[in-house]
């Protein structure tokens, strides 16, 4: 057999000298293989090597990023569970808690977009109900290459369909997200999926095995060969133009069954409500190996697993296949022997398979057995798979061509453009990302108060099974996901801080108080020193912003090796913010204008508060004669103290309904913000005081456009003055045209046509 050795071609016997490269084929380095041998005190067999390979992969162990992630603030008021568990959990008051998690499924989606995205949604949903929470909402942050290429259209369509097919069938609404396109994602799309859930605080459970003699019960689907080695094979895979090689990776992509997941949700929540399990863990990356070793090591215990007791859907599966399969819709529950009959009864009622596959032991070892009294196939310290994974401080170096933010001299503004050219640029920016989300059901549970298309989604704090107190239905939570690789490519530290600022402001624009964030850090190959520098800088930018804003980072995900043919993606951290709405009343002001209103701009003004560097406008400009984009200098500075005051002010103005519309200014500058508000409100506006292309399309933090009734303007500006937040009137809403003096004169009808038609038109037109 030539080429890499497939996992299903391996047995469980000892690795001999003829298999010297086997550990490399599994993703272990020579040094890591030597360390495994040192831990075990003998040469590992194939099964043991496979177990270490999946658990010590980047996806499971974060071996290249853990040293940096430690710098993020993980604690704060209201944090019930921070980083390290399946999901972060925040106290929402009234006896309720919110579980929150975001994960990537980038590499599987690049190979098989429908199943890659579908199982990404399924996995993140399990992370939530593993904590005892009912999943109530999904969001996704998606990035693809330009849609002019047929493969990118195939990937986009497949991913959108996969999320839709799984989420709709399992019964969890998709309430928003992002949809962006850039050349660096042509070979490596990003599929980041967030899920949040609600739970009564007393139902909170952690993934720990406790009690010697307790049983390990496998719930859900039978185990198959789909997903074998996904954590180690796909998570470290670089993609290229070799279609045959990509097709060979398809066995590593899991296949989802949303109806099985729906039954599993109901069975799991009933088991937790009835206190029938001592701990529970979903089987995601690394499958049974991960679930068994993590629950055992977290509880300070060991575990025996009988592979002959695991229900299989394919004949002849080897022990290493059973232990590393990532087949979906499976959970591992820790059950006292006296509760087993009740557990089986609950599972039978929900038509969920329940099989005793292991037992908790003392001594801290994970043993794999061929029958309870059969051969010991593997014997490893559980903590060595989980807690003692390698930790690397990889070399870092600043990219040579990087432009330093804030310290760079700002180049002259671009030459004046004609109104016709500016109008063309603006129309090219306008598209409705919720085109994708309208293919999902966002009203399941009837909890969605503000859905796709707003700055953030808003949901009522109530859910079936959550047993909310009588007043909690009048409160809400807001969610926003945000990423901007253009900013982070210029300066990952400043760019990531700007992302935190943007995401929190999106939540505030719905009347919510930001209370926590989670992140998904998508970067290139960690073996490239420039990539590790980008990651380190990004973490520091996030930590600085979160500490200044008083926000804990309660969880996250790192996705590395996002590269194609040796070219890394732009650094793409994604920030998701959770906010709480204290008084959820009807009529949440959205990002729209109301005819007759005054338009008020909150936030800093002047050239220093904005930049065309890394802007959407700059990205769509043709390259110069050198084939490079013009140097627009550094990013606009972020005043975190001002931003915190702005968050409080905007949340209060919206919560008290002192404004009729609110929209943050970020991607596309004030020009795109006004265009979107005109389309959403179905009315034009006349705006003054915007200076040139940089004033129209320049991007900078801490700015919000408000639509304010004339009799409320004085109160709004007085509140802004009291909060030490700059505020100025810039125009009035009304009419059928968007008119920005001297720059833009477009009909709202043309803007609306671009808004609704740009994306569907690309998919409908054959292109190469």
Secondary structure, DSSP 8 states (H G I E B T S, - for coil): --SS--GGG--SSB--GGGTTHHHHTT--HHHHHHHHHHHTS--BHHHHHHHHHHTSHHHH-TTTHHHHTTS----TTEEE-TTSSSEEEEEETTEEEEEEEEE-HHHHHHSHHHHHHHHHHHHHHHHHTTT-EEEEEEEEEEES-TTSHHHHHHHHHHHHHHHHHHHHHT--EEEEEEEE-GGGSSS-EEEEEEEEEEEGGG---S---STT-EEEEEES-B-STTTTHHHHTTT--B-S-HHHHHHGGGGS----HHHHHHHHHHHHHHHHTT--SEEEE--TTHHHHHHHHHHHHTT-EEEEEGGGS-BSSTT--HHHHHH---SSEEEEEE-GGGHHHHHHHHHHTT--EEEEEEEESSSEEEEESSTTS-EEEEEEHHHHHTT-----------TT---TTTS----------HHHHHHHHHHH---THHHHTTS---GGG-EEE-TTSSSEEEES--TTS---TTGGG-EEEEEEEE-HHHHHH-HHHHHHHHHHHHHHHHHTTT-EEEEEEEEEE-S-TTSHHHHHHHHHHHHHHHHHHHHHT-EEEEEEEE---EETTEE---EEEEEEEEEESS--S----S---TT-EEEEES--SGGG-B-TT-HHHHTS---TTSS-----------HHHHHHHHHHHHHHHHTT--SEEEE--TTHHHHHHHHHHHHHT--EEE----HHHHHH-B-SS-EEEEE-GGGHHHHHHHHHHTT--EEEEEEE-SSEEEETTTEEEEHHHHHHHHHHHHHHHHHS---
